[in-house]
Structures are given as structure tokens and as C-alpha cells.
């Protein structure tokens, strides 16, 4: 794995850790303010900007005990752009006990003077 690929895997893991912890500041620091996404919560619509994501961080219970793991990553670097595709496994507690859910994610990153910034997400339903 190249240095850039390793960096992208690490920032992707940092991003998931911030999501799992409900840490908005860490999440926002890793994202471009004009981030775009297609994800189940957007009901098939393209979302632009961080406000849509902040709503979920502000909900009660954000940062509940859970753990995200990256499985089967595929990382492609083309100049200052990196594409990270993987299966995200989320382990969490429910009233019925622990469960694991999976989704397919593609994250696009752009290298800036401040490091890698997350610019686009495409996530399948769990």
C-alpha cells in the first residue's frame, strides 16, 4: 500500500471514529464545507454542505456506544484525489442486544495544504 493510500485509510478511519463518537468538531475538520453526498437519509437527493450532516450529530443519542470497521477497502489515488471504497460494519447495542449492520460506502477525498479533505460520500442503505 502506498503512503497516500495508507493516509486515506487512516483519515477514513478517523472520520468514522468521529461519527461513532458524535464528535462534530472532528468530523467537520475532516470535511470540505461544500461536501456532497448521496445517502439513504437524503431519500435519493444530492445533498450539498455540512448542515444536513450536523442535524444528525445534534440528535439526542448521537455518539451512542458503537464501533465502525472498514472491511475490504479499495483505495485509488489519482493526483490530489483519492477514492476509498469499502464495506462499513457498524457494531452497536440495541434493546435486543448487540447487532452488526453493513453498508457499502465510497468516499472521495481531495489533498489540500491542510491535508486530506472529505469531498463526497455515496452510501448504500444498511
NUDRENGU-610898 format. One line per 2 residues: number of its first residue (from 0); their letters; for each residue y, x, z of N, C-alpha, C, O, CB. Coordinates in steps of 0.1 Angstrom, whole numbers, plus 5000, padded with zeros to 4 digits. Each point is the difference from the previous one (the first is absolute). Glycine has a CB too. Layout:
NUM = A = Y X Z Y X Z Y X Z Y X Z Y X Z  ...
END
This chain:
0 = XX = 4988 5009 5000 5012 4991 5000 5012 5009 5000 5001 5009 5008 4987 4972 5004  5022 5016 4979 5012 5008 4999 5009 4998 5013 4998 4990 5007 5001 5009 4967
2 = XX = 5011 5009 5027 5009 4999 5011 5008 4986 4999 5001 4993 5010 5001 5032 4992  5002 4972 4986 5007 4987 4999 4991 4988 5003 5005 4991 5006 5010 5020 4976
4 = XX = 4973 4990 5013 4990 4989 5003 4998 4999 5015 5000 4989 5005 4989 5014 4973  5010 5008 5029 4998 5000 5015 5012 4994 5007 4999 4992 5009 4986 5028 4989
6 = XX = 5027 4984 4997 5013 4994 5005 5000 4985 4999 5004 4993 5009 5008 5029 4986  4984 4973 4993 5000 4986 4997 4990 4992 5009 5003 4989 5005 5004 5016 4972
8 = XX = 4982 5001 5025 4990 4994 5009 5005 4999 5014 4999 4990 5007 4983 5019 4979  5025 5002 5019 5006 5000 5013 5011 4990 5002 5000 4993 5010 4994 5031 4991
10 = XX = 5015 4975 4989 5011 4990 5002 4995 4986 4999 5005 4991 5006 5011 5026 4984  4974 4981 5002 4993 4987 4999 4994 4996 5014 5002 4989 5004 4994 5014 4971
12 = XX = 4998 5007 5031 4994 4997 5013 5011 4998 5011 4999 4991 5008 4981 5023 4986  5031 4993 5005 5012 4998 5009 5005 4986 4998 5004 4993 5010 5002 5031 4989
14 = XX = 4995 4972 4988 5005 4986 4998 4992 4989 5006 5005 4991 5006 5005 5018 4973  4976 4993 5019 4991 4990 5006 5001 5000 5016 4999 4990 5006 4986 5013 4973
16 = XX = 5016 5009 5026 5002 5002 5015 5012 4992 5005 5000 4993 5010 4988 5029 4989  5023 4980 4993 5013 4993 5004 4998 4984 4999 5004 4993 5009 5009 5027 4983
18 = XX = 4980 4976 4998 4997 4985 4998 4991 4996 5012 5004 4989 5006 4998 5012 4969  4988 5006 5028 4991 4996 5011 5007 4999 5013 4997 4992 5008 4984 5019 4979
20 = XX = 5028 4999 5015 5007 5000 5013 5012 4991 5001 5006 4998 5010 4987 5026 4991  5011 4970 4987 5012 4991 5000 5012 5009 5001 5010 4995 5005 4977 4986 5005
22 = XX = 5013 5031 4986 5011 5009 5001 5009 5000 4988 4998 5007 4990 4988 5008 5024  5024 4976 4986 5009 4997 4989 5007 5013 4996 5001 5003 4988 5002 4973 5019
24 = XX = 5002 5031 5002 5008 5012 4997 4992 5011 4992 5005 5005 4991 5009 4991 5030  4974 5006 4984 4991 5010 4993 4997 4994 4986 5000 5008 4990 4990 5000 5032
26 = XX = 5007 4979 4976 4997 4994 4987 5012 5002 4991 4998 5004 4989 4986 4980 5022  5027 5011 4993 5012 5001 4992 5004 5014 4996 5005 5002 4989 5003 4977 5022
28 = XX = 4990 5031 4997 5003 5014 4997 4991 5005 4989 5004 5009 4992 5003 4994 5032  4981 4991 4974 4991 5005 4989 5003 4992 4987 4994 5004 4990 4989 5002 5028
30 = XX = 5024 4983 4983 5002 4992 4988 5014 5001 4993 5010 5003 5007 4974 4981 5004  5016 5015 4976 5012 4999 4993 5006 4986 5003 4992 4990 5001 5000 5026 4980
32 = XX = 5021 4983 5021 5006 4987 5003 4998 4990 4989 5002 4988 5003 5015 5024 5011  4980 4992 4974 4998 4991 4989 4985 4998 4997 4997 4997 4989 5025 5010 5001
34 = XX = 4970 4995 5020 4985 4999 4998 4997 4987 4993 5006 4989 5003 4990 5025 5017  4994 4986 4972 4995 4987 4993 4986 4998 5004 4993 5010 5004 5023 4993 4977
36 = XX = 4979 4985 5019 4986 4997 5003 4995 4987 4994 5008 4991 4997 4996 5022 5024  4983 4987 4976 4992 4988 4998 4990 5000 5011 4992 5009 5001 5012 4991 4973
38 = XX = 4997 4990 5035 4990 4999 5010 4997 4986 5004 5008 4991 4996 4999 5031 5013  4982 4975 4997 4996 4986 5002 5011 4992 5007 5002 4988 4996 4975 5019 5006
40 = XX = 5031 4998 5007 5010 4993 5007 5011 4995 4991 5008 4991 5003 4987 5022 5017  5007 4994 4968 5010 4997 4991 4996 4989 4990 5008 4996 4991 5001 5027 5011
42 = XX = 4979 4972 4999 4995 4989 4992 5002 5002 4985 5004 4992 4993 5002 4993 5026  4991 5028 4977 5000 5003 4986 5014 5004 4994 5001 5003 4988 4980 4981 5010
44 = XX = 5029 5017 5011 5013 5003 4995 5003 5015 5003 4995 5006 5010 5013 4971 4995  5000 5029 4987 5005 5014 5002 5011 4999 5011 5009 4993 4998 4985 5014 4978
46 = XX = 5004 5001 5034 5010 5001 5011 5007 5013 4999 4994 5011 4998 4992 4974 5017  5027 5015 4987 5008 5012 4999 5008 5002 5013 5006 4991 5005 4996 5007 4970
48 = XX = 4997 5014 5031 5007 5003 5012 4992 4999 5013 4989 4995 4999 5031 4997 4989  4986 5013 5023 4993 5001 5012 5000 4987 5009 4992 4999 5009 5013 5025 4990
50 = XX = 5005 4967 4998 5001 4989 5009 4988 4991 5001 4996 4995 5011 5028 5005 4983  4969 4998 4995 4987 4993 5000 4990 5006 5010 4993 4992 5007 5011 5001 4969
52 = XX = 4995 5020 5024 4991 5007 5009 5004 4999 5014 4992 4999 5009 5002 5016 4972  5019 4986 5022 5005 5000 5013 4997 4987 5008 4997 5001 5012 5021 5014 4980
54 = XX = 4982 4974 5000 4996 4987 5006 4987 5001 5008 4999 4995 5011 5014 4994 4970  4977 5018 5013 4987 5001 5006 4999 5009 5012 4993 4998 5009 4998 4997 4968
56 = XX = 5018 5015 5022 5001 5009 5012 5006 4993 5012 4997 5004 5011 5004 5016 4973  5008 4971 5013 5007 4993 5011 4992 4988 5006 5004 4995 5010 5017 5011 4978
58 = XX = 4968 4991 5006 4992 4989 5006 4994 5004 5013 4996 5011 5002 4999 4981 4975  5003 4998 5032 4993 5003 5013 4986 5004 4997 4993 4995 4991 5021 4988 5021
60 = XX = 4981 5027 4995 4987 5005 4997 4999 5012 4990 4990 5005 4998 5002 4972 5008  5020 5026 4987 5000 5011 4991 4996 5012 5008 5006 5003 5011 5012 4986 4974
62 = XX = 4973 5019 5010 4996 5012 5007 4989 4998 5010 4997 5008 5009 5026 5000 4989  4970 4980 5001 4988 4997 5008 4990 5012 4997 5001 5007 4990 5003 4968 5009
64 = XX = 4987 5026 5010 4990 5010 4999 4992 4999 4987 4992 4990 4999 5007 5012 5026  5002 5007 4966 4993 5001 4988 5000 5014 4994 5008 5008 5004 4997 4967 4991
66 = XX = 4986 5027 4996 4999 5014 4995 4997 4998 4985 4990 4994 4996 5002 5016 5026  5016 4997 4969 4998 5000 4986 4994 5013 4996 5004 5011 5004 5015 4973 4992
68 = XX = 4971 5016 4995 4994 5012 4995 5000 4999 4985 4999 4990 4994 4986 5012 5026  5017 5010 4974 5000 5001 4985 4986 5004 4996 4995 5011 5004 5030 4996 4995
70 = XX = 4969 4985 4992 4987 5003 4995 5000 5002 4985 5008 4993 4993 4982 4993 5026  5003 5023 4976 4999 5003 4986 5013 5002 4993 5003 4994 4990 4976 4993 5010
72 = XX = 5029 5022 5005 5013 5002 4994 4999 5007 4986 4992 5009 4998 5018 4993 5025  4999 4994 4968 5002 5006 4987 5015 5003 4999 5008 4991 5001 4972 4997 4988
74 = XX = 5023 5025 5009 5014 5004 5001 5004 5007 4987 4993 5010 4996 5006 4992 5029  5011 4994 4968 5005 5006 4988 5014 5004 5001 5009 4992 5004 4975 4994 4983
76 = XX = 5020 5026 5010 5013 5005 5000 5005 5003 4986 4993 5008 4993 5004 5001 5031  5015 4986 4973 5005 5003 4987 5015 5003 5002 5009 4991 5001 4975 4994 4987
78 = XX = 5019 5028 5013 5013 5005 5003 5004 4996 5014 4994 5003 5010 5012 4995 4966  5005 4994 5025 5006 4996 5013 4995 4986 5004 5005 4994 5009 5015 5020 4987
80 = XX = 4969 4981 4997 4995 4987 5003 4985 5001 5004 4993 5008 4993 5024 4981 4991  4979 5004 5026 4986 5000 5005 4995 4986 5001 5007 4991 5004 4997 5031 5008
82 = XX = 4984 4976 4984 4993 4987 5000 4988 5002 5010 4991 5008 4997 5017 4985 4979  4992 4999 5034 4989 5000 5010 4993 4987 4999 5006 4989 5004 5006 5028 5011
84 = XX = 4975 4982 4981 4992 4988 5000 4988 5002 5010 4995 5011 5001 5011 4984 4974  4991 4994 5032 4990 5001 5010 4996 4986 5005 5006 4990 4997 5002 5033 5010
86 = XX = 4981 4977 5001 4996 4988 5007 5005 5002 5014 4997 5010 5007 4983 4985 4978  5028 4995 5020 5005 5001 5014 4991 4991 5009 4998 4988 4997 5026 5016 4995
88 = XX = 4970 5003 5018 4992 4993 5009 5008 4998 5013 5005 5010 5006 4974 5000 4984  5023 4978 5015 5007 4997 5012 4991 4994 5010 4994 4990 4998 5027 5006 4989
90 = XX = 4978 5012 5024 4992 4995 5012 5010 4994 5010 5010 5006 5003 4972 5012 4993  5014 4970 5008 5009 4993 5010 4992 4991 5009 4989 4996 4997 5030 5005 4986
92 = XX = 4987 4995 5028 4994 4991 5009 5004 4986 4997 5012 4997 4997 4987 5021 5021  4992 4973 4984 5003 4986 4998 4994 4992 5012 4993 5007 5009 5007 4995 4966
94 = XX = 5002 4986 5027 4995 4992 5011 4984 5000 4999 4994 4998 5011 5027 4987 4989  4974 5017 4989 4985 5000 4998 4994 5014 5001 4988 5002 4998 5014 4978 4988
96 = XX = 5007 5030 5017 4995 5014 5000 5006 5008 4989 5008 4996 4993 4971 4997 5018  5017 5020 4989 5005 5009 4989 4996 4996 4986 4988 4996 4998 5013 5022 5020
98 = XX = 5007 4984 4973 4997 4998 4986 5006 5011 4991 5009 5007 5005 4990 4968 4999  4996 5027 4984 5005 5009 4991 5003 4992 4987 4991 4993 4995 4997 5027 5015
100 = XX = 5024 4982 4984 5003 4994 4987 5004 5011 4991 5005 5010 5004 5003 4968 5007  4990 5019 4976 5003 5010 4990 5010 4995 4989 4999 4988 4997 4978 5022 5007
102 = XX = 5031 4998 4991 5009 4997 4988 5001 5012 4991 4999 5011 5005 5014 4971 5009  4989 5015 4974 5003 5011 4990 5015 5002 4999 5007 4991 4999 4972 5004 4988
104 = XX = 5025 5018 5015 5014 5003 5000 5003 5011 4990 4993 5010 4998 5009 4983 5026  5010 5006 4969 5005 5010 4992 5014 5002 5005 5008 4991 5000 4978 5004 4979
106 = XX = 5018 5018 5024 5013 5003 5005 5006 5011 4991 4993 5010 4996 5001 4984 5028  5018 5004 4972 5007 5010 4991 5011 5006 5008 5007 4994 5007 4988 4993 4972
108 = XX = 5005 5026 5021 5009 5009 5007 5008 5008 4991 4996 5004 4989 4988 4997 5030  5029 5002 4985 5009 5009 4992 5004 5011 5009 5005 4998 5011 5003 4983 4974
110 = XX = 4991 5032 5010 5004 5011 5008 5015 5001 4999 5006 5000 4989 4972 5012 5007  5029 4989 5015 5015 5002 5001 5002 5012 5008 4991 5007 5005 5013 4968 4994
112 = XX = 5009 5029 5002 5004 5011 5008 4996 4999 5015 4998 5009 5007 5021 4994 4977  4979 4984 5020 4996 4997 5014 4985 4998 5002 4996 4997 5011 5026 4993 4992
114 = XX = 4971 5013 4986 4985 4998 5001 4996 4988 4992 5008 4995 4992 4991 5015 5030  4989 4985 4979 4994 4989 4992 5006 4987 5006 5000 4998 5012 4979 5015 4983
116 = XX = 5025 4979 4995 5005 4986 5004 4991 4990 4993 4997 5001 4988 5027 5007 5015  4972 4982 5004 4992 4989 4995 5008 4991 4992 5010 4994 5005 4974 5007 5015
118 = XX = 5012 4997 4967 5009 4992 4991 4994 4987 4995 5007 4991 4996 5002 5030 4997  4977 4978 5007 4994 4988 4996 4986 4998 5006 4993 5010 5003 5019 4992 4975
120 = XX = 4984 4986 5025 4987 4996 5006 4995 4989 4992 5006 4990 4996 5001 5018 5027  4980 4993 4974 4992 4988 4995 4988 4999 5008 4992 5009 5001 5017 4994 4975
122 = XX = 4989 4986 5031 4989 4998 5009 4993 4987 4997 5006 4989 4998 5006 5023 5020  4975 4989 4982 4991 4988 4998 4999 4992 5013 5002 5005 5010 4985 5007 4971
124 = XX = 5009 4975 5017 4998 4992 5013 4988 5006 5007 4991 5006 4994 5018 4973 4995  4991 5019 5024 4988 5004 5009 4989 4991 4997 4989 5002 5006 5026 5007 5012
END
